[in-house]
Amino acid sequence: MAKYETGTVVQRLAGNVYEVDEGNSHIEVNQEVAAATGAGDLLIRVCPAHVYSREADGTIGVEYAACLECGTCLAVAPPGVLTWHYPASSMGVAFREG
C-alpha cells in the first residue's frame, strides 16, 4: 500500500486555483469597530490563509485574493466588523486537493 504524502500547508494550498475579481473585494473590514473590539488581532490569528494582516498605520489589511472562503473569520468576528459575501460567479478559490 502506498504511503500518502500530505506536504506542508503552503504546498497543499499551492494546488488550488484562484480566479481573482480584481478591484472587487468580497471582504471589507470596518476599521473603527475592529479597533474598538480588538477583533483585528483575532482575525489575523484565526485565518488559515493569512488573509488579514496588521498594516503600519495599525489598520487591518485584507488580501482577499488568497481567501479560502471557509467562513472562519465570520464565525469569530464580532458583529459589525466584517462585510463578507462570496465572490462573483466563477471567481474565488477552486480547490484542487485530492
ZIWO-V877261 format. One line per field, one symbol per residue. ss: DSSP state (A for helix, B for strand, O for the rest). phi: phi as a letter, one per 30 degrees, with the letter a starting at -180 (. if undefined). burial: + if it has 16 or more other C-alpha atoms within 10 Angstrom, else -. Layout:
ss=???
phi=???
burial=???
//
This chain:
ss=OOOOOOOOAAAAAOOOBBBOOOOOOOBBBOAAAAAAAOAAAAAAAAOOOOOBBBOOOOOBBBOAAAOOOOOAAAAAOOOOOBBBOOOOOOOBBBOOOO
phi=.dddcdidddddddddccccdeibdcbbcdddddddcidedddddcddchdcbcdedjdcdbcddcddhdiedddcddejdccbbddeeicjdbdbdb
burial=------------+----+-++---+++-+-+-++----++-+++--+-+++++-----++++-++++++---+---+---++----+----++-----
//
